[in-house]
Amino acid sequence: MTNRDYAIQIARDWNVKADGAGYVTRFQVTTAYLSRFPVQTVGSSIHTEYWVPADDLAEFNSNIVGVIEVVEQFPSVAPLVGS
């Protein structure tokens, strides 16, 4: 995803339901590498993302600059006992 609002939507609305928790991370990727992939719009105007082939994961990772930060988290809430 290219923006925080879309990443929050995916983490909160899809990942929590599917996996019990969702996380939004922030990190930078070198411009030279990322410029190889056009931004794709996959819904409304906020639903933009880069389509990086899974086979390119190692190269993608080697182009991350700096730290990866968790900026939002949406853990599942355990049901109350007796409810």
C-alpha positions in Angstrom: 0.0 0.0 0.0 1.1 3.5 -0.6 -0.7 5.3 2.2 -1.6 4.8 5.8 -5.4 5.0 5.4 -5.4 2.1 3.0 -2.9 0.1 5.2 -5.1 0.6 8.2 -8.2 -0.6 6.3 -6.4 -3.8 5.3 -4.9 -4.4 8.8 -8.1 -3.6 10.7 -10.8 -4.9 8.4 -9.2 -7.9 6.8 -6.2 -9.1 8.7 -7.9 -9.1 12.2 -10.8 -11.1 10.8 -8.5 -13.6 9.0 -5.6 -13.9 11.4 -6.7 -12.4 14.7 -4.5 -9.3 14.5 -3.3 -6.7 11.9 -0.3 -4.5 11.8 0.6 -1.4 9.8 4.3 -0.9 9.2 6.2 2.1 7.8 9.5 1.9 5.9 11.4 3.5 3.0 12.5 1.8 -0.2 15.1 3.2 -2.6 13.5 5.3 -5.3 15.6 3.6 -8.0 14.2 0.2 -7.1 10.6 1.2 -6.5 10.4 3.3 -9.7 10.4 0.0 -11.6 6.8 -0.7 -10.4 4.0 1.6 -11.4 1.4 2.5 -8.7 -1.8 0.5 -9.2 -5.2 1.7 -8.1 -7.3 -1.3 -7.0 -10.5 0.4 -5.8 -11.2 4.0 -4.7 -8.6 6.7 -5.0 -7.0 5.7 -1.6 -6.6 2.0 -2.7 -3.1 2.4 -4.3 -0.3 -0.1 -4.1 2.9 -1.3 -5.7 2.7 -4.8 -7.3 6.1 -6.3 -6.6 6.4 -9.9 -7.7 6.9 -12.4 -4.9 10.0 -13.7 -6.7 11.5 -10.2 -6.1 11.1 -10.3 -2.3 14.9 -10.7 -1.6 15.7 -7.8 -3.9 12.9 -5.7 -2.4 14.1 -6.4 1.1 17.7 -5.4 0.2 16.3 -2.0 -1.0 14.7 -1.1 2.3 16.4 1.9 3.8 16.5 2.4 7.6 14.2 0.8 10.1 10.8 -0.8 9.8 8.4 0.7 12.3 5.0 -0.7 13.5 2.8 2.4 13.4 -0.6 0.8 14.1 -1.8 -2.5 15.5 -5.2 -4.1 15.7 -5.1 -7.2 17.9 -8.2 -9.3 18.3 -10.1 -8.9 21.5 -10.7 -12.1 23.5 -14.3 -12.8 24.4 -15.3 -12.2 28.0 -15.4 -15.4 30.1 -19.0 -16.5 30.6 -20.4 -14.5 27.7 
